[in-house]
Amino acid sequence: MTACPPNTEGESETSIIVAPDRWGEAPRRHHYCVGLMMALMTLVLSEPISLRGASYALQLIFQLLFGDQAGLPRANTGRLWIQRLGLYELIRPKEKAND
């Protein structure tokens, strides 16, 4: 069982941290859904919060909203996601400049 909340149709995009259409099934070979991954990485990359702080914040949010925090990602999991994102940015094809 994953920690992803149910995908509820008709909610506004601001009702959950990430757009509701991203809270669904986990990608192949992953335990957590895309919405949960994006929420943790957004907290770390765009806000002044540490990996441990972001993990704790998600646990607190899930406890308040859903009454359950079992199966949520820990800080080390978020670190691996951010490293994978960085690796993708390094090896992806770059756009040619018009200089």
Secondary structure, DSSP 8 states (H G I E B T S, - for coil): --S-----TT--TTSSSS-GGGSSS--TT-SS-HHHHHHHHHHHHHSS--HHHHHHHHHHHHHHHHS--TT---HHHHHHHHHHHHHHHHHS-------
